[in-house]
Amino acid sequence: MKRFTNKILLPALLLCAVSAAAQKPAAPKAQKDYVACFAAWDANMQTLQTDFVQTTEYDGVLISRSAGRIYYEKNGPKLRLDNVDGSKTVTQTALTDKKQIFILDEKGKEISTLSWNDWLSGQPNQALFDFGNYAALLARHKAEEFEKTGDEVILRLKPKDSAQSYALYVAVGEKDCFPRHITVRSELMSTTAELTDKKLNAALKKDIFKGLKK
């Protein structure tokens, strides 16, 4: 049996902030409007497919890079996380219903399981990993500032818990509020997830969640 580590989950689960929706709200004009617009995607999003690339740096030095694709369906909920190599070949898959996490090898054979709650409780930024629940994210954080850069707006969120010292930067489209990339910074450590080729509320393949036990 192959030895499993939870590294596959960290890059992809960080992308919970991609739980966005297909309807495009009116362009906000103030920070509070962007926060509300950002949170509003929850109610509208039914399915999501997006590629991601995540990099982690320490004091500006690249430590790791990972890439893959996420499939999410609110009904269930159901989530599939594929890690891919440089040739876009799937090397490992994680399937979860937010109860159990099933880890599959490149051939689709189950190699490990994890409890969603046990895993989530060990994460310092729990709201980040709760797909389709921006309300929880914003309930745990406060928006301190925002900055317009080109056609993006960068929201800077800080945890309300004073014991937490990280900062969260979410770059959203200026007109549609869709999250484009997310950065978590804590002292000299910085992790950024960039989202590309997003498909919102599109029909997913019927067997995309095959292997997720009922």
C-alpha positions in Angstrom: 0.0 0.0 0.0 1.3 3.4 -0.9 2.1 5.7 1.9 -0.3 8.7 2.0 0.2 12.2 3.2 -2.4 15.0 3.3 -0.4 17.2 1.0 -3.0 16.7 -1.8 -5.6 18.3 0.4 -3.8 21.4 1.4 -3.4 22.9 -2.1 -6.9 22.0 -3.3 -8.8 22.7 -0.1 -7.3 26.1 0.1 -9.4 26.8 -2.9 -12.6 26.8 -1.0 -12.8 30.4 -1.8 -13.6 29.4 -5.4 -17.1 28.4 -4.2 -18.5 31.1 -6.5 -21.6 31.4 -8.6 -22.6 32.0 -12.2 -24.8 35.1 -11.8 -23.0 38.4 -12.1 -24.0 41.0 -9.5 -23.6 44.7 -10.2 -20.1 46.1 -9.8 -19.6 47.2 -6.2 -18.2 50.6 -5.4 -17.0 50.4 -1.8 -15.2 47.9 0.4 -18.4 46.7 2.2 -20.0 46.2 -1.2 -17.2 43.9 -2.4 -17.4 41.9 0.8 -21.2 41.5 0.4 -20.7 40.6 -3.3 -18.0 38.1 -2.5 -20.2 36.4 0.1 -23.2 36.4 -2.2 -21.8 33.8 -4.5 -22.7 31.1 -2.0 -26.4 31.2 -2.6 -26.0 31.1 -6.4 -23.3 28.5 -7.0 -24.5 25.0 -7.8 -21.5 23.5 -9.5 -17.9 24.5 -10.1 -15.0 23.2 -12.1 -11.6 25.0 -12.0 -8.0 24.4 -12.5 -5.5 25.6 -9.9 -1.9 26.2 -9.3 -0.6 26.7 -5.8 2.9 27.8 -4.8 4.3 28.2 -1.3 7.3 30.4 -0.5 9.4 31.1 2.5 11.0 34.5 2.6 10.6 34.8 -1.2 12.2 31.3 -1.9 9.9 28.8 -3.6 9.3 25.7 -1.4 6.6 23.9 -3.4 4.4 24.0 -6.4 1.3 21.9 -7.1 -1.4 21.9 -9.7 -4.7 20.2 -10.4 -8.4 20.5 -10.9 -11.4 20.8 -8.6 -15.0 19.6 -9.2 -17.6 20.7 -6.7 -21.4 20.1 -6.5 -23.4 21.8 -3.8 -26.0 19.0 -3.8 -24.5 16.4 -1.4 -22.2 18.2 -1.2 -19.6 16.4 -3.4 -16.0 17.4 -4.0 -13.3 15.9 -6.1 -9.7 17.1 -6.0 -7.3 15.9 -8.7 -3.5 16.5 -8.4 -1.7 16.4 -11.7 1.9 16.2 -12.8 3.6 18.3 -15.5 2.0 16.3 -18.3 -1.5 16.9 -16.8 -1.8 13.3 -15.8 -3.7 12.7 -12.6 -1.4 11.3 -9.9 -3.8 11.2 -7.0 -7.5 12.0 -6.2 -9.4 13.0 -3.1 -13.2 12.6 -2.9 -15.3 13.9 0.0 -18.8 14.5 1.1 -17.6 16.6 4.0 -18.0 13.5 6.2 -15.2 11.2 5.0 -12.3 11.9 2.7 -11.4 9.0 0.3 -7.9 9.0 -1.3 -7.5 7.2 -4.6 -4.4 6.4 -6.5 -3.8 7.2 -10.2 -5.8 4.1 -11.2 -8.8 5.1 -9.0 -8.0 2.5 -6.3 -8.8 3.6 -2.7 -5.6 3.8 -0.6 -6.7 5.8 2.5 -9.5 7.5 4.3 -9.7 10.5 6.6 -12.5 12.0 8.7 -13.5 15.4 7.3 -14.2 16.8 10.8 -10.9 15.5 12.3 -8.9 16.9 9.4 -10.8 20.2 9.4 -10.4 20.7 13.2 -6.6 20.6 12.7 -6.6 23.5 10.3 -5.9 27.0 11.6 -8.0 28.6 8.9 -11.0 26.4 9.0 -13.4 28.6 7.1 -11.1 28.5 4.1 -11.7 24.8 3.7 -15.5 24.8 4.0 -16.5 24.9 0.4 -19.7 26.8 -0.5 -19.7 28.6 2.8 -18.4 32.1 2.4 -20.6 33.2 5.3 -18.3 31.2 7.7 -15.2 32.7 6.1 -16.4 36.2 6.7 -17.8 35.4 10.1 -14.3 34.5 11.2 -12.6 37.4 9.5 -12.9 41.1 9.1 -12.1 43.1 5.9 -9.5 45.6 6.9 -8.9 47.2 3.5 -9.2 46.7 -0.3 -7.1 47.9 -3.2 -7.9 48.1 -6.9 -5.3 46.7 -9.3 -6.2 46.7 -12.9 -9.5 44.9 -13.2 -9.1 43.2 -9.8 -9.9 44.2 -6.3 -7.7 42.7 -3.5 -9.5 42.2 -0.2 -7.4 42.0 2.9 -9.0 39.9 5.6 -7.7 39.4 9.1 -9.0 36.8 11.6 -11.2 38.1 14.4 -9.4 35.8 16.8 -6.5 37.9 18.1 -4.5 34.7 18.7 -4.3 34.2 14.9 -1.6 36.3 13.2 -2.1 35.5 9.5 -3.5 37.7 6.8 -5.7 36.6 3.9 -5.6 38.3 0.5 -8.4 37.5 -1.9 -8.2 39.0 -5.4 -11.7 39.2 -7.1 -12.8 40.5 -10.4 -13.7 44.1 -10.2 -17.0 43.6 -12.0 -18.1 40.1 -11.1 -16.4 39.5 -7.7 -15.2 36.1 -8.7 -12.1 35.0 -6.8 -9.1 34.8 -9.0 -6.3 34.0 -6.6 -5.9 33.8 -2.8 -2.8 34.3 -0.7 -2.3 33.4 2.9 0.6 35.1 4.6 1.9 34.3 8.1 5.3 35.9 9.0 7.7 34.8 6.3 5.5 32.0 4.9 3.2 32.8 1.9 0.9 30.4 0.0 -0.9 31.5 -3.2 -3.5 29.6 -5.1 -4.4 30.8 -8.6 -7.6 29.7 -10.3 -7.9 29.3 -14.1 -10.3 28.0 -16.7 -13.3 28.3 -14.3 -16.7 26.9 -15.3 -19.6 27.9 -13.0 -22.9 26.0 -12.8 -22.0 23.9 -15.8 -23.1 20.3 -16.0 -20.4 18.0 -14.6 -19.8 14.5 -16.0 -22.1 11.9 -14.4 -19.3 9.7 -13.1 -17.0 12.5 -11.9 -17.7 11.6 -8.3 -17.4 7.9 -8.9 -15.8 6.3 -5.8 -17.5 8.6 -3.4 -19.4 6.3 -1.1 -23.0 7.0 -0.1 
